[in-house]
Amino acid sequence: MNQEVFISEKVKEAVKSLYGEAAAALPVQLQATRKEFEGDVTAVMFPLLKVSRKSPEATGEEVGSWLKENTPEIESYNVVKGFLNIKISQAFWNSVFADIAGTEDFGQGAPTGRTIMVEYSSPNTNKPLHLGHIRNNLLGSSVSKLLAANGHNVIKVNLVNDRGIHICKSMLAWLKRGNGETPATSGKKGDHLVGDYYVLFNNMLKEECEKLGCEDKDAPIMKEAQEMLFKWESGDKEVVELWKKMNGWVYEGFDETYKRLGIEFDKIYYESQTYLFGKALVQKGLEAGVFEKMEDGSVWCDLTADGLDRKLLLRSDGTSVYMTQDLGTAEQRYSEFKLDEIIYVVGNEQNYHFQVLKLILKKLGFDWSDAIYHLSYGMVELPEGKMKSREGTVVDADDLLDRMYNTAKETSLELGKMDGMTEEEQHKLFEMLSLGALKYFIIKVDPRKTMLFDPRESIDFNGNTGPFIQYTHARIKSILRKAQIGNLPVNGLADPSKLLEKEISIIKLLNTFPERIKEGGMAHSPAIVANYAYELAKEFNQYYHDVTIMKETDEEVRLFRLALISVIAKVLTKAMGILGIELPERM
């Protein structure tokens, strides 16, 4: 039960009763009561003056008096100038708690009938996943869960960049210097092995340019890579077989990392297939006069009249570019699913790319291009600076996960939280804490912001961190185990006057959970849910510090307090589940 909806309806009843039928059509303006005044909700009286024909203060007194006499849930009111501050009774909050406790999946939105596709991850098969990919995957996965919690039908997809000049660079370096090396012979994950050859290619390119005194584009090894791309698109058997083999190594490596991160997809698209759809679209655009072919055979779309620039769609040798396959992929998806929205989780360095993508699709006659949303996120930086994949200075995702695990282990052992746990239980807890720390630290930051990631700070058991919330949940579960109560009451207190102000404050916070989910979904920001979970965990810890639970002598009150903290645990589990974070039962 939303208190503002409730008060809004009651104010409308008051206005209708006091000032007539026509007055009931006037909008009711509500806001949270300012901290310096007593009340929960404030109704603004100024819009009612034209029907009350009285001063703001007199109007507030009339409406407040009517509400107090006719609404048992309203305890008191006070008027400050044109603002009617309304204090809701303990009985109301008691019933709100009963509603929350009795709702099986509290916070879950009703089905909307909307189908939304979320594309995330989108790795290149020339290198392993790194810290930047981790933010992308965690955002994409949590946004998908958040939208599902809002009642939408969500399709999670991955578009693998498995073709293009960057792939040919790794392949060419392996042919020249690999000596038949495989993941099995090297003992490396396949994505790591192929990534090493991508770095090697750029080192070889640099050596050639220094030796010949030429630019990158003119180096013989670069021309070989371009020739390899042309052969691949022409279906050259040897090139295609090598491509399949090396991509296969990478996919196996990716799958290991995805599994560890808890990342899943409903469907995977491959650019090696979708670029053909894009090429077909380019041909249609040429025939319709939307695109133009140059003398060298390249195809362009002129967007200068729209305030942008000219965009290359096909190179002079007929090979495609990123935009080509993105056009084809978008059309294929909408034809297949009839989507209401498609969200691309891609870094902010691609803002212009998506602006162009939407405009070209619009010029091709696809009105659904308006449903494309670019979830543009900031880069992840480390205390030591930015990362560069071609120089091999990225923070590898697997290495980071290992580092997080070891940090969680060291911190937990230092704090002595492992008492009575088996080795296997400790391993599961370290994995849970490390992933919770990593995911929460990244997701709690608004997606649009560039963020600084500090592994040691993220694993702290105090402050706005995943482990703090995980430890809070484990503490609640420990209290409930000690209480040894089977079924806790879900109807609140028989005597609502026993409710403490602190308990009412917690019930108010719990009651905002559905609104936070809705707000986060509208903003495509799981950070809103993450910070709500921290706020709720803080409230519990303060409550636990100030209020007696297990030793409370009033049995009804004791059971209510156990039920209250049980609901806190339930909501924390739901909120953190949206972030893809597991909460431990014990620590």
C-alpha positions in Angstrom: 0.0 0.0 0.0 1.6 3.3 -1.1 1.0 6.0 1.4 1.0 8.8 -1.2 -1.6 7.0 -3.3 -3.7 6.4 -0.2 -3.5 10.1 1.0 -4.1 11.3 -2.5 -7.4 9.4 -2.7 -8.5 10.6 0.8 -7.7 14.2 0.0 -9.8 13.9 -3.2 -12.7 12.6 -1.0 -12.2 15.5 1.4 -12.2 18.1 -1.4 -15.3 16.6 -3.0 -17.2 16.6 0.3 -16.1 20.1 1.2 -16.2 21.9 -2.1 -18.3 19.8 -4.5 -18.1 17.4 -7.4 -16.2 19.7 -9.8 -13.5 20.3 -7.2 -12.7 16.6 -7.1 -11.2 16.8 -10.6 -8.5 19.2 -9.4 -5.0 17.6 -9.2 -3.7 16.7 -5.8 -0.1 17.8 -5.2 1.8 15.8 -2.6 5.3 15.7 -1.4 7.3 14.2 1.5 7.0 16.3 4.7 10.1 18.3 5.4 12.1 17.0 8.4 11.6 20.1 10.5 7.8 19.4 10.6 5.8 16.6 12.0 4.1 14.4 9.3 4.6 11.7 6.7 3.0 13.3 3.6 2.3 17.0 2.7 -0.6 18.1 0.6 -0.1 21.4 -1.2 -3.3 23.6 -0.8 -2.6 26.4 -3.3 -4.3 24.5 -6.3 -7.5 24.2 -4.2 -7.9 27.9 -3.4 -10.1 28.6 -6.5 -12.7 26.2 -5.2 -12.4 26.8 -1.4 -12.3 30.6 -2.0 -10.4 30.9 1.3 -6.8 31.5 2.4 -4.2 28.7 2.1 -4.2 28.2 5.9 -8.0 28.1 6.2 -8.2 25.6 3.3 -5.6 23.4 5.0 -7.4 23.5 8.3 -10.7 22.5 6.6 -9.2 19.6 4.6 -7.1 18.4 7.6 -10.1 18.5 9.9 -12.2 16.5 7.5 -9.4 13.9 7.0 -8.9 13.5 10.8 -12.7 13.0 11.4 -13.3 10.6 8.5 -10.0 8.7 8.1 -9.0 6.4 11.0 -5.5 5.9 9.4 -4.7 9.6 9.8 -3.4 10.3 13.3 -2.9 14.1 13.2 -2.3 17.1 10.9 -0.7 20.5 11.0 -0.8 23.4 8.6 2.2 25.5 7.8 1.1 28.4 5.4 -0.3 26.6 2.4 1.0 23.1 3.3 -1.0 20.5 5.0 1.3 18.1 6.8 -0.4 14.7 7.5 0.8 12.2 10.0 -0.3 8.6 9.3 -1.3 6.4 12.2 0.6 3.4 13.6 -2.3 1.2 12.5 -1.8 2.2 8.9 1.9 1.3 9.0 1.1 -2.0 10.8 -1.3 -2.9 7.9 1.4 -1.9 5.4 3.8 -4.3 7.0 1.2 -7.0 6.9 0.8 -6.4 3.1 4.6 -6.6 2.6 5.1 -9.6 4.7 2.1 -11.4 3.1 3.2 -10.7 -0.5 5.2 -13.7 -1.8 7.3 -11.8 -4.4 7.2 -8.3 -3.0 8.6 -5.7 -5.4 7.8 -7.8 -8.6 5.9 -5.7 -11.1 2.8 -7.0 -12.9 3.3 -8.3 -16.5 3.3 -5.3 -18.9 3.2 -7.3 -22.2 6.3 -5.3 -23.4 9.2 -7.3 -24.9 12.6 -5.7 -24.4 15.9 -7.0 -25.8 19.2 -6.2 -24.0 22.4 -6.7 -25.8 25.5 -6.8 -23.7 29.0 -8.3 -23.5 29.7 -8.1 -27.3 33.3 -9.3 -27.0 35.9 -9.5 -29.8 37.4 -12.9 -30.4 40.9 -11.5 -30.5 41.4 -11.1 -26.8 40.1 -12.3 -23.4 37.5 -10.4 -21.4 38.9 -7.6 -19.3 37.7 -5.2 -16.6 35.8 -3.0 -19.1 33.9 -6.1 -20.2 33.1 -6.9 -16.6 31.3 -3.6 -16.2 29.5 -4.2 -19.5 28.4 -7.7 -18.5 27.4 -6.8 -15.0 25.4 -3.8 -16.2 23.7 -5.8 -19.0 22.8 -8.7 -16.7 21.5 -6.5 -13.9 19.5 -4.2 -16.2 17.9 -7.3 -17.7 16.9 -8.6 -14.2 15.7 -5.1 -13.3 13.5 -4.8 -16.3 12.1 -8.3 -15.7 11.3 -7.2 -12.1 9.3 -4.4 -13.7 7.1 -7.0 -15.4 8.7 -6.9 -18.9 9.5 -9.9 -21.1 13.3 -9.6 -21.4 15.5 -11.2 -24.0 19.2 -11.2 -23.1 21.5 -11.4 -26.2 25.2 -11.3 -27.0 26.6 -10.1 -30.3 30.0 -11.7 -30.7 32.5 -9.7 -32.8 34.0 -12.7 -34.5 35.1 -11.2 -37.8 36.9 -8.2 -39.0 40.5 -6.9 -39.3 41.2 -7.2 -35.6 40.5 -11.0 -35.8 42.7 -11.3 -38.8 45.6 -9.7 -36.9 45.6 -12.4 -34.3 45.3 -15.1 -37.0 48.2 -13.7 -39.0 50.5 -13.4 -36.0 49.7 -17.0 -35.1 50.5 -18.2 -38.6 53.8 -16.3 -38.6 55.0 -17.0 -35.1 52.7 -19.6 -33.5 54.6 -22.8 -34.5 51.3 -24.7 -34.0 50.7 -23.6 -30.4 47.3 -24.5 -28.9 45.6 -24.0 -25.6 46.5 -27.6 -24.7 50.2 -27.3 -25.5 50.6 -23.9 -23.9 48.5 -24.5 -20.8 46.6 -21.2 -21.4 42.9 -20.5 -21.8 42.0 -20.1 -25.4 41.0 -16.5 -25.2 44.3 -15.7 -23.4 46.3 -17.5 -26.1 44.6 -15.7 -29.0 44.9 -12.4 -27.1 48.6 -12.8 -26.8 48.9 -13.1 -30.6 46.9 -9.9 -31.0 49.4 -8.1 -28.9 52.2 -9.8 -30.8 50.8 -8.5 -34.1 50.9 -5.0 -32.9 54.5 -5.4 -31.8 55.4 -6.9 -35.2 53.6 -3.9 -36.9 55.5 -1.5 -34.8 58.8 -3.2 -35.6 58.1 -3.1 -39.3 57.1 0.6 -39.3 60.3 1.5 -37.4 62.4 -0.5 -39.8 60.7 0.8 -43.0 59.8 4.3 -41.8 56.2 3.9 -42.9 52.8 4.5 -41.3 50.7 1.6 -39.9 48.4 1.4 -42.9 51.3 1.1 -45.3 53.2 -1.7 -43.5 53.3 -5.0 -45.4 52.0 -7.0 -42.4 48.9 -4.7 -42.3 48.3 -5.2 -45.9 48.6 -9.0 -45.3 45.9 -8.7 -42.6 43.6 -6.8 -45.0 44.2 -9.4 -47.7 43.3 -12.1 -45.1 40.0 -10.3 -44.3 39.2 -10.1 -48.1 39.9 -13.9 -48.4 37.7 -14.6 -45.4 34.8 -12.7 -46.8 35.4 -14.5 -50.1 35.1 -17.9 -48.4 38.8 -18.9 -48.7 38.9 -22.5 -47.3 42.2 -22.3 -45.4 41.5 -18.8 -43.9 38.0 -19.9 -42.8 39.3 -23.1 -41.2 41.9 -21.2 -39.3 39.3 -18.7 -38.2 37.0 -21.5 -36.9 39.8 -23.1 -35.0 41.0 -20.0 -33.2 37.5 -18.7 -32.5 36.7 -22.1 -31.0 39.6 -21.7 -28.6 38.2 -18.2 -27.6 34.6 -19.4 -27.1 35.8 -22.1 -24.6 37.7 -19.4 -22.7 34.8 -17.0 -22.7 32.4 -19.7 -21.4 34.6 -20.3 -18.4 34.6 -16.6 -17.5 30.9 -16.2 -18.1 30.1 -19.1 -15.9 32.2 -17.8 -13.0 30.6 -14.3 -13.3 27.1 -15.9 -13.5 26.4 -14.3 -16.9 23.9 -15.9 -19.2 22.2 -15.2 -22.5 19.0 -16.3 -24.2 20.5 -16.0 -27.7 24.0 -15.3 -29.2 24.4 -13.6 -32.5 27.6 -13.7 -34.5 28.8 -10.9 -36.7 30.1 -13.5 -39.1 26.5 -14.1 -40.0 24.8 -10.8 -39.4 27.2 -8.8 -41.6 25.5 -10.5 -44.6 22.2 -9.0 -43.6 23.9 -5.6 -43.4 25.3 -6.0 -46.9 21.8 -6.8 -48.2 20.5 -3.7 -46.5 23.2 -1.6 -48.1 22.2 -2.8 -51.5 18.6 -1.9 -50.8 19.7 1.6 -49.6 21.7 2.0 -52.9 18.6 1.1 -54.9 16.5 3.5 -53.0 19.0 6.3 -53.3 19.7 6.5 -49.6 23.3 5.6 -50.1 25.8 6.4 -52.8 28.7 4.4 -54.4 32.0 6.2 -55.0 34.3 5.6 -58.0 36.5 3.3 -55.9 33.5 1.1 -55.2 33.1 2.2 -51.5 29.5 2.9 -50.3 28.7 5.9 -48.1 25.7 7.5 -46.4 25.8 11.3 -46.5 24.4 12.7 -43.1 25.8 16.2 -43.4 22.4 17.7 -43.9 21.5 16.2 -40.5 24.4 17.9 -38.9 26.6 14.7 -38.9 29.2 13.5 -41.4 29.5 11.0 -44.2 29.5 7.4 -43.0 31.3 4.5 -44.7 29.2 1.4 -45.1 31.3 -0.8 -47.4 35.0 -0.5 -48.2 36.2 -0.2 -51.8 37.1 -3.9 -51.7 33.5 -4.8 -50.7 34.3 -5.7 -47.1 31.9 -4.4 -44.4 32.4 -2.2 -41.3 30.8 -2.3 -37.9 28.0 -0.1 -39.0 27.1 -2.5 -41.8 26.6 -5.5 -39.5 24.8 -3.4 -36.8 22.3 -2.3 -39.4 21.7 -5.9 -40.5 21.5 -7.2 -36.9 19.0 -4.6 -35.9 16.7 -5.4 -38.8 17.0 -9.2 -38.1 16.1 -8.8 -34.4 13.0 -6.6 -35.0 11.8 -9.0 -37.8 12.2 -11.9 -35.4 10.8 -10.5 -32.1 8.8 -7.4 -32.9 10.5 -5.6 -30.0 9.1 -2.7 -28.0 12.6 -1.6 -27.1 16.2 -2.7 -27.7 18.9 -1.7 -25.3 22.5 -1.7 -26.4 24.9 -1.7 -23.4 28.0 -0.1 -24.9 30.6 2.3 -23.6 30.2 6.0 -24.1 33.0 6.2 -26.7 30.3 4.8 -29.1 27.7 7.5 -28.5 28.1 8.9 -32.0 27.9 5.4 -33.5 24.5 4.8 -32.1 23.3 8.3 -33.1 24.3 7.4 -36.7 22.8 3.9 -36.5 19.3 5.2 -35.5 19.4 7.9 -38.2 20.4 5.5 -41.0 17.7 3.0 -40.0 15.2 5.9 -40.0 16.3 6.9 -43.6 15.8 3.3 -44.6 12.2 3.5 -43.5 12.4 1.7 -40.2 10.3 3.7 -37.8 11.1 1.2 -35.0 14.5 2.8 -34.9 13.0 5.2 -32.3 12.9 2.2 -29.9 16.7 1.8 -29.9 18.2 2.9 -26.6 22.0 3.2 -26.1 22.8 2.5 -22.4 26.0 4.5 -22.5 28.3 3.8 -19.6 31.5 5.3 -18.5 34.8 3.6 -18.6 36.4 1.8 -15.6 39.8 3.1 -14.5 42.2 1.7 -12.0 44.4 3.6 -9.5 47.3 2.9 -11.9 45.6 4.4 -15.0 43.7 3.5 -18.1 44.0 0.2 -20.0 45.1 -0.5 -23.6 44.4 -3.9 -25.1 46.7 -3.7 -28.1 49.6 -3.0 -25.7 48.6 -5.8 -23.4 48.1 -3.5 -20.4 44.5 -4.4 -19.7 43.3 -5.9 -16.4 42.3 -9.4 -17.4 38.9 -10.5 -16.1 40.1 -13.9 -15.0 43.1 -12.5 -13.2 40.8 -9.9 -11.5 38.4 -12.6 -10.3 41.3 -14.6 -8.8 42.6 -11.4 -7.1 39.2 -10.7 -5.7 38.9 -14.3 -4.4 42.2 -14.1 -2.7 41.4 -10.7 -1.2 38.0 -12.0 0.1 39.8 -15.0 1.6 42.5 -12.9 3.3 40.0 -10.4 4.7 37.6 -13.0 6.0 40.4 -15.0 7.7 41.7 -11.8 9.3 38.3 -11.0 10.7 37.8 -14.6 12.0 34.5 -15.2 10.2 35.2 -18.8 9.3 34.5 -20.5 12.6 32.9 -23.9 12.2 33.0 -24.0 8.4 34.3 -26.8 6.4 36.9 -26.2 3.7 34.2 -26.5 1.0 31.9 -24.1 2.8 34.8 -21.6 3.1 35.5 -21.8 -0.6 31.9 -21.2 -1.5 31.8 -18.2 0.9 35.0 -16.7 -0.5 33.6 -17.0 -4.1 30.3 -15.5 -3.0 32.0 -12.6 -1.2 34.5 -11.9 -4.0 31.8 -11.8 -6.6 29.5 -9.8 -4.4 32.2 -7.2 -3.8 33.1 -6.9 -7.5 29.5 -6.7 -8.7 28.2 -4.3 -6.1 31.2 -2.0 -6.3 30.7 -1.6 -10.1 26.9 -1.6 -10.2 26.4 0.9 -7.3 27.9 3.6 -9.5 25.5 5.3 -12.0 26.2 3.7 -15.4 26.8 7.1 -17.1 29.7 7.9 -14.8 33.4 6.9 -15.3 34.4 5.0 -12.2 37.6 4.1 -10.4 37.8 0.5 -9.3 39.8 -0.4 -6.1 39.6 -4.1 -5.3 40.7 -3.7 -1.7 38.1 -1.0 -1.0 35.4 -3.1 -2.6 35.9 -6.0 -0.2 35.5 -4.0 2.9 32.9 -5.3 5.4 32.0 -1.8 6.4 30.5 1.0 4.3 28.7 0.9 1.0 30.0 -2.5 -0.2 28.6 -5.9 -1.2 30.2 -7.7 1.7 28.6 -5.3 4.2 25.2 -6.2 2.8 26.1 -9.9 2.6 27.2 -9.9 6.2 24.0 -8.1 7.2 21.9 -10.8 5.6 24.0 -13.5 7.3 23.5 -11.8 10.7 19.7 -11.7 10.2 19.7 -15.4 9.3 21.7 -16.2 12.4 19.2 -14.4 14.6 16.3 -16.3 13.0 18.1 -19.6 13.4 18.7 -19.0 17.1 15.0 -18.0 17.6 13.9 -21.4 16.3 10.5 -20.1 15.2 8.7 -22.0 12.5 6.1 -19.7 11.0 6.5 -16.0 11.9 3.4 -13.8 12.1 2.7 -11.8 8.9 -0.2 -9.7 10.2 1.8 -7.2 12.2 1.0 -6.4 15.8 -2.4 -6.9 17.4 -1.8 -3.7 19.2 -0.3 -1.3 16.7 0.5 1.3 19.4 3.5 -0.9 20.3 5.2 0.0 17.1 8.4 2.0 17.7 9.2 5.0 15.5 12.3 3.1 14.3 10.1 0.2 13.2 7.8 2.6 11.3 10.8 4.1 9.7 11.9 0.7 8.5 8.4 -0.2 7.2 8.4 3.1 5.3 11.7 2.2 3.7 10.5 -1.4 2.9 7.4 0.1 1.3 9.4 2.2 -1.2 11.1 -0.9 -2.6 8.6 -1.4 -5.6 9.0 2.3 -6.4 12.8 2.0 -6.4 12.5 -0.9 -8.8 10.3 1.1 -11.0 12.5 4.1 -10.8 15.6 2.0 -11.6 13.8 0.4 -14.6 12.8 3.8 -16.0 16.3 5.1 -15.7 18.0 1.8 -16.8 20.0 2.1 -13.7 20.5 -0.8 -11.3 22.6 1.6 -9.1 19.2 2.8 -7.7 18.4 -0.7 -6.4 22.0 -1.2 -5.2 22.0 1.9 -3.1 18.5 1.0 -1.7 19.9 -2.3 -0.5 22.7 -0.5 1.3 20.2 1.9 2.9 18.1 -1.0 4.1 21.1 -2.9 5.5 22.2 0.3 7.4 18.7 0.7 8.8 18.7 -2.9 10.1 22.1 -2.6 11.7 21.1 0.6 13.5 17.8 -1.1 14.6 19.7 -4.2 15.8 22.0 -1.9 17.8 19.2 0.1 19.4 16.4 -2.4 19.9 16.1 -5.6 21.8 15.0 -8.6 19.7 15.8 -12.0 21.2 15.5 -10.9 24.8 12.3 -8.9 24.4 9.9 -10.1 27.2 6.7 -9.2 25.3 6.2 -12.3 23.2 4.0 -10.6 20.6 6.5 -7.8 20.2 9.4 -10.3 20.0 7.7 -12.3 17.2 6.8 -9.1 15.4 10.5 -8.0 15.5 11.6 -11.3 14.2 9.1 -11.1 11.4 10.3 -7.6 10.6 13.9 -8.6 10.2 12.8 -11.6 8.2 11.1 -9.3 5.7 14.3 -7.2 5.6 16.2 -10.3 4.7 13.7 -11.2 2.0 13.8 -7.7 0.4 17.6 -7.7 0.6 17.7 -11.0 -1.2 15.4 -9.7 -3.9 17.3 -6.4 -4.4 20.7 -8.1 -4.5 19.4 -10.8 -6.7 18.6 -8.1 -9.3 22.3 -7.3 -9.2 23.2 -10.9 -9.6 24.6 -11.2 -6.1 24.1 -14.1 -3.8 23.6 -13.6 0.0 25.1 -16.1 2.4 23.0 -17.8 5.1 25.9 -17.8 7.6 29.4 -16.2 8.0 
